[in-house]
């Protein structure tokens, strides 16, 4: 690019023409009126249903971007280098021919009704947000001494009433605008973005009821019947927020609301599979640090009962459920045989202790090694073992005697733990436990009932304190 280009030239209209004709091709003309230059201008999608697709060209007075295939229906971002310049809505694979003008923060369109509608909608929304911002400014001023303390409660109550009124008006505006655009991607976007109704005061003042309200109603306005919605940035943002709430709350009582969302998504298979995949990636993946097993089990059971589910998915989910729907909290673990470090043979049930940490591992596994090293320096764990109230039982469950022998005769075998080898392979052969990832730990009571499945190493000391295993 010629960096000596004059300021006058930079400020003139830059024509970006995707000059393609006919169905299945793109024809977008973008007039960029900005007092700056870029190395490149490009259009892209961040949505997961659309493989990230860049239509790009270097900066110049006239730039042509070409693509023989039309873009999938959805919302796309227009960038100048790393600067987001605007958004476009493409509702259909046909007639992808329109003009867009970007003048500072002002974006206008010709022959793109839904894109125009989206920007008009955003302008209306900004009016309500400015009103709410003004209320926040008044509240901050009051906190800084602008209002006498004895008047504060009355003042805050007045601000809260005004905020509720503005939020009600904003929701009415959103619903009215969505209803005015039926059967359009624009209408689906606005409906999905519509804010939830404020819960009743008795719910707001009760933390648990407040959390439950948002989990239950989170998807109330979601446009499940329009799969195009999944090719917009909006859905990814909402699902991140939803998964974060599910993970933070970790409440089995709320699983019914996740199932209800999946049932609502069954209006079409695309919606169902997308929602399931997104939830599974965060809440169900075996390596996810944010997995919530009871929620994932509820999801799998729902999917298996869905008659339109793809056969390959049905087979995978059934196998997945077979791995994880066992050894749950309150269940008694299955018994198995062990050979100990001294050569004696025993069973898991014969190892008596008020509490037991069952640690399924492979001696040469790097993560197992790392976790063993971390655990050896846990003061509460070591005191619990010394008191006789807790035993750590390290179990190797594969079939290599040399691995077992090398391990048990090395410094890796902590002398404060019980070490055993399931030499008859019952654990592996009969899938007694989910050993797809190791190490895998359980916290057990004296009857070998599960207190905590998939115990993480950073949960050991808190559980010892919570259960008062050591004083």
Buried (B, 14 or more C-beta within 10 A) or exposed (E): EEEEEEEEEBEEEBBBBBEBEEEEBBBBBBBBBBEEBBEBBBBBBBBBBBEEBEBBBEBBEEBEBEBEEBBBBBBBBBBBEEEEBBBBBBBBBEBBBBBBBBEEEEBBBEBBBBBBBBBEBEEBBEEBEEBBEEBEEBBEEBEEEEBEEEEEEEBBEEBEEBBEEBBEEBBEBBBEBBEEBEEBBBBBBBBBBBEBEBBEEEBEEBEEEEBBBBBBEBBEBBBBEBBBBBBBBBBBEBBEEBBEBBBEBEBEEBBEBBBBBBEBBBBBBBBBBBBBEBBBBBBBEBEBEBBBBBBBBBBBBBBBEBEEBEEEBBEEBEEBBEBBBBBEBEEEBBEBBBBBBEEEEEEBEEBEBBBBBBBBBBBEBEEBBEBBEEBEEBEBBBBBBEEEBBBBBBBBBBBEEEBBEBBBEEEBBBEEBBBBBBBBEBBBEEBBBBBEEBBBBBBBBEEBEBBBBBBEBEBBBEBBEEBEBBE
